[in-house]
């Protein structure tokens, strides 16, 4: 049933019940109507490990249908700020509605299916919420991108006509909400990220002042809350996504998009019930970095320091190097729990135990080079469904690189995005973005790749 007809039908049912019985229509009726179109939200709302914006007690079935119908209509029409009346409140309401649909999307086989022995398939795409969103996005991508990137309250007629595009976009980007940044991170690279916003994230990723000991030099807030800094995480995702595409040379398709923005996309290993995060196994990833002279010139310009050479006010035209395609092979190792280098200054949730691991890493470009050693841990982020990941890379027994990342889609979802730096964190040290994806979710783009993957394995 089309959404417009459905909401009209639901309103008629509600009005008829109120007129006939003098009471508000029952929750049971509203719930049945809701479940006719969308996923049952109760498993997500009652999940003991993670939290959502709404709770089972505050979830209003009728209002949710109404809000979702309004938002899907909005996305389908496509928003043009010079033609359509639009406010910051409208923008935030639509963002919250979409995030609610993602947070309450079906993520696992139903309890009845599990009891009947139905296996959890990696290609399970049965979420009604996600299908509703992706179908609208495919038909009208402009609406969602406007919602994510534009500022509803801006007056285009008052913007300086001579302002450069990069400066204008930078100023507008500073005004975007955490909800818009989170949705963008879950969605993955958008059309604008390949064009007008291709290097928008660099100003955050390569800013030394944004990462300190207080946030573990990663994409977390510095206030001690343990919550995700969506500005930094979004920036890391957009920067590294293009680089990952370069590193795989078109041979692999990364698990990005809304289908991978929800938990439990990878298969649970029944022989390792303690591995709630899906640590064990292979991961593919890469990293990126600026020429050090550009990094120093950029940060000197931000701090207003006179360093005896020209500083930079824009990184858009600076060359960014892409690292090798890396293959990690990890396994759990709780003996690392007391390793001081894995200590975290960022608190994490105690609803699930942190998992400590070790493994190896090697690149595809130089397969004969010695493998490097990896160790780290992962834990559930405070107050959310995201997973915090910490990796430490050893060379010849010496801890050298620290990688701090977040898996925004939640437990066993798609990619991990974050920032790498030197373990010693010496002043003015190199930094950059990185990513890792579960190998099982990276799909071959050609038959030729099968032999290449065998070489990596």
FENVENRA-V268658 format. One line per field, one symbol per residue. phi: phi as a letter, one per 30 degrees, with the letter a starting at -180 (. if undefined). psi: psi as a letter, one per 30 degrees, with the letter a starting at -180 (. if undefined). burial: I if it has 24 or more other ideal C-beta (glycine too) atoms within 12 Angstrom, else O. A space follows every 10 residues. Layout:
BEGIN
phi->???
psi->???
burial->???
END
This chain:
BEGIN
phi->.edddddddd dddddddddd cibdeddddd ddddddcbdd ddeddcddcb bbdccddcdc eddddddddd dddddddicb ddbcdabddd eddddddddd dddcddbbed edddddiddd cdcdbcdddd dddddddddb ddddddddcd cdddcddcde dcdddddddd ddddcddddd dddddddjec eddcbdcecd dddcdccedd bbddchhbdb dddididdcd dddddddddd ddddedddhi dbcddcjddc cbdidcdddd dbddddcidd kcbcaabbac eddddddddd ddcidccibe cccacecddb dcdddcccbc bdadddecdd dcdcdcdbdc dbddccbblb bbcddbddde dcccblabad ddiacdcdbb bbccbhicdb ccccbbcddj ehcddcblbc adedhdeidd bldbbbbeed cdcdcadede ddddddd
psi->kkeeeeeeee eeeeeeeeee fglkkleeee eeeeffellj feeefgkfel llelleefjj eeeeeeeeee eeeeeeekkj fffkkkleee eeeeeeeeee eefglkflll eeeeeggklj kfgjhgjeee eeeeeeeeei feeeeeeefl jefkjfffkk fgkleeeeee eeeffkleee eeeeeeeakl efffcfgege fefeegjeff kafegghahl lgggfglkjf eeeeeeeeef eeeeeeefhg fljkillffg gllhflkkjf fiffiffhek akkkaallll keeeeeeeee eefgkjgglk lkfkgegkkk kkaljkjkjl lkjfffegjf fgkkfkllkg fkkkkkllal kllfeifflk llkklalllk kkgaflkkkk kkkkkhgkke kkkjlkjffa khbblkkakl lkefhkkhlk lllllkkkef fjkkfleefe eeeeee.
burial->OOIOOIIOOI OOIIOOOOOO OOOOIOOOII IOIIOOIIII IOIIIOIOII IIIIOOOOIO IIIIIIIIIO IIIIIIOOIO IOOOOIOOOI IIIIIIIIII IIIIIIIIOO OOOOOOOOOI OOOIOOIIII IIIIOIIOOO IIIIIIIIII IIOIOOOOOO OOOOOOOIII OIIOOIIIII IIIIIIIIII OIIOOOIIII IIIIIIIIOI IIOOIIIIII IOOOOIIIII IIIIIIIIII IIIIIOIIOO IIIIIIIIII IIIIIIIIOO OOOOIIIIII IIIIIIIIII OOOIIIIIII IOOOOOOOOO OIOIIIOIOI OIIIIIIIII IIOOOIOOOO IIOIIIIIIO OIOIIIIIIO IIIIOOOOOO OIIIIIIIII IIOIIIIIII IIIIOOOOII IIIIIIIIII IIIIIIIIII IIIOIOOOII IIIIIIIIII IIIOOOOOOO OIIOOIO
END
